[in-house]
Amino acid sequence: MTGPVAALLDGGLRLHLQHGPIDLIIGADPAPGGSRQQAFEAAADRFGTILDELVAELPLLRCAVGPSSPRPAGAIAQRMDAAVRRLPTCFVTPMAAVAGAVADAVLAAMLAAVPLGRAYVNNGGDIALHLAPGQVFTLAMAGLDQGELGRIAVASADRIGGIATSGQGGRSLSLGIAGSVTVLAADAATADAAATLVANAVDLPDHPGIRRIPARVRQPDSDLGDRPVVTHVGPLTSGEIHAALRAGAVLAEDYRAAGLIAGAALSLRGTTLVVGSAGQIEIRKVEHA
């Protein structure tokens, strides 16, 4: 495997970092006394150590967490472990938070190096975000067909540091049928883990039109082992779509009520339900039950 690769984009306004499966797009607007170049250098320096750090503990990170399960030693691995332990569920491994935790770590390195007005680290759609007072960040949510589902606008006063998306359109395997679930939280690791688990909960467990295979068949090294992941979703009625979305929304609302996330948007077959953060998530098309 080759080492980390870095490239400036858009005339130096953004930085692309790639190493193995980790692929980041980074933006930074310096505050007075700060420097975009210094921020990017700090990001690249931290990024260079990440993959080796994670690989060293990969067997542990692929194991389910529980009250007596061991804790990892690495800084990013600890972020992953802490994020999933905050979210009560029946099964989860620290890998549910890996993309967000990596984004958090790179953003933290940038902020430790220079003052920034606005900065983001986008790890395949899981975003760590910094907004100084008065700053705003806007992004679009995309569906499985890459069509825009809506937009999210986050202001500094919202205290949202992480935005993550999971579901059938994501890079990872899913136990559920959600087209996408986007979660807003205080940090990217928590948002990543919550999006994964809420997307798993959007489901119709006994539906004959949903095909599943053991995760290990699809991806031999999957942390999900033999748990059945969705490979195909057949036609669904409007009632079935709403029932699946409501199942995920119940879990998202539990997380929101516990203060673990700020809100979520759950989408399936052109229907979207929003939990919390109604002022921050603007949905292009919403059908109500």
N, C-alpha and C positions, 0 to 999 in steps of 0.2 A: 504494500500500500504506500502511495506517495504521501509526502508530508502536507502540512497546511498550505493552502493557496489563497492569496489575497489579491483583489483587484478593485481599483476605484471605478465608480460608475457615475454617469451624469456629470462629467467634468469635475469629479472629486467631491460631489455632494453626498454620495453614498458609498458604502464599502461593502464588498462581497467577500465573505470568508467561507471556505469550504475545506473539509477534511473528512474523508470517508463518507459516512451517511449524514454528517452534520453540515448544513448549508444555511448560512446566515446572510441577511441583508440588513445593513445598519445605517441609520441616519442620525445626525447630530447637529443641532443648532447651538453654537456656543453662547454662553452668557458673557457679560462683560468680564474681561480677564481670562476668558477661556479660549480654546483653540480646537477647531474641528480636527486638525491634523493630529494634535496630541491625543484627542479622544479616540481617534481611529488607531493610533499606535498602541494605546493601552488595550483596546479591544483585541487587536491582533496578538499582542503579547499574551494575554490571558487565554485566548483561543488556542494558542499553540500547545497548551498543556492539557486541554480538556479531554480529548479522545483517549489518551493513555490513562488518564485519571479514572475514567469511567470503565474502560476495559479491565483494569486491575481488580474491580469489584463486581464485574458483570454477573457471575453466578449468584451472588447474594442479591443483587438488584432485580433479578428475575424470579425471586422467591416471594410468595405472599407474605404480607406483613401481618403481625398479630401481637398480642400483649407480650409474649415471651420471645418474639423473633429478634435476632441480633441486629444491631444498628451498624450502618456502614461508617467508614472512617473519613472518606474524602469529602471536601467541602460541598461539591455539587451533589454527590450521592446523599449527603445529609439533608440537603434541600429537598431532594426527591422523596426521601423517606419521611421527613416531617410533613410534607404536603399531603401525602396519601394517608398518613395517620390522623390528620385533622378531619378527614372525610369518612364518617362511619358508613360502612358497607360490608357485604359478606365476603367479597374477594377482591383484592387489588395488590399489585406489586409496585415498587417504586418506579418501574418503567412507565407507568401511567403519567408521570410528571417529568420525564427526562427532557423533552424539548423545551418546556417552560423553564425548568431549572437551569438549563444551559443558557437560555436567553437572559434570565435573571443575573447569572454570574458574570456574563460579559458586560451587561449594562452596569452592574455594580463596579466593575473595574474601570469603566469609563468615568463614572461619577466620582470615583476616588482620585482620579488623575486630574480632572479639570472641571470647572463649573460649567454647567450646560443649562440652557433654557428649555430645550426640548430634545429628547432623544428616544430612539426605539431600537430594539433588536428583534428582528422578525426571523424566527426559526421555523420555516415551513408553514407559516400561518399562526404559530403560537408566538405571541408578542409580549416582550417586556417593555414597559413604557415609563418614561420620566417626563413630567410636566412641571415646570416652575410656575409660580403664581401668574395667572393671566393667560397661560398657554392652553391651546386646544389641539386635539388630535382627532382626525376623522378617517374612517376606513369603510370600505364596502364589504358586505357579506355576499358570498357567491354560493349558488346551489350546485348540485351535481352536474348540471349542464353548463356550468360557469356563468349562467345568467345571474344578474344582481338580485338578491333577495331584499336588500335594504341597506341602510347605513348606520354606523355607530359613531356618535360624536361624544368625546370624553373631554371634560374640562378639568383643570388642575384641582378645582374644589371638590370634584367627585372622588378623589383619592383612589383612583383605579390605576394599578401598576401592572396589570396583566390582562390580556385578552387572548383567548384560545378557542380553537374550533376542532371538533371531532365528529365522527360519523362515517357513513359509507363512502364519502368522498375524500376521506383523509388518508394519510400515509400508513396508518396502523389498522390492524384488524379490529372489527367491532362485533360485540355480542348482540347489538341491537340493530334496528332498521332505519334509524334517523338518517335523513339526507345530510343534515348538518345540525350541530349544536354549538352555539357560540356562547361563551361564558365570560363575564367580567368579574374580576376579583382584585384583591390588593396586590397580588404578585402573580407572575406568569406560571410558576410551578403549581400553585393552587388552582388557577384557572384551567390549566392543562389537565390536571387530575380530575377536576370536577366535570369538565367537558367530556372526558372519556367515560366517566361513570354515568352521567346523565344520558349520553348517547346510547350506552348499553341498556339503559332502562326504557328507552323508547322502543317498545317491542310488542309483538303479539305471539306469545310463546308457542301456541299450538296451531298456528295458522298453516294450512296445507300448502299455501303458495309461497312459503318462505323456505328456502333451502339453506342448510347449514352443513358444515363439515368440521371435524376437529381442527383446531388452530394449527396443530403440529403438522397436519397434512399440507396445509397451505404455506406454512412458514416453519420449517423444522426447528428453528431456535426460538420460537415464540414463547414469551413468558406465560401465555395462556394455556400452554400444554394441550390437553385433549378437550378443553372446553369448546363447545360448538360455536363457530363464528359464522356470520351470515355471508352467503355467497350470491344469493339471488332473492329478489323480492318481486313476486308476481302482482297481478292487479289487486287493488285494495278499494273497498267502498269508502265513502266519506266517513261513515261511522267508524270503520276500522282505523282510518287515519287519525281521527280525533281520539279514539281510545288509546292508540299507541303513544300519541303526543302527550295525552294527559298522564299516562304512566310515568313518563320522563319528567313532566312538569311537577308531579308530586315530590320527586326526589330533589329537583332544583329548588322548589319552595322550601323544603326542609333545610337545605344548605343556606338559602338566603335568610330564613328565620333565625338560624343559628349564627348569623354574621360571617359565614364562611365565603359567600360570594355576594356580589352586588346585584347581579341579574343574569338572565340567560334568554336566548332566542332559540327555539326548537323548531326545526323545519322538516317536513315530510311531504313529498308529492304536491308542492305548491301551497301547502297550508303551514302557517307559522303561528306558534304560541309564544308569548313573551311573559317571562316571570321577572317581576321587579324592573327597575331601571327603565321605566317606560319613557322617560324624557331623554334617555341616552340612546335608545334603539328605535330607529324609524324603519318600519317594515313597509316595503313596496306593496305587498299584497298579503292580506290576512283574511282567512276565513274563520269564522267563529262557530263553536258548537251550538 
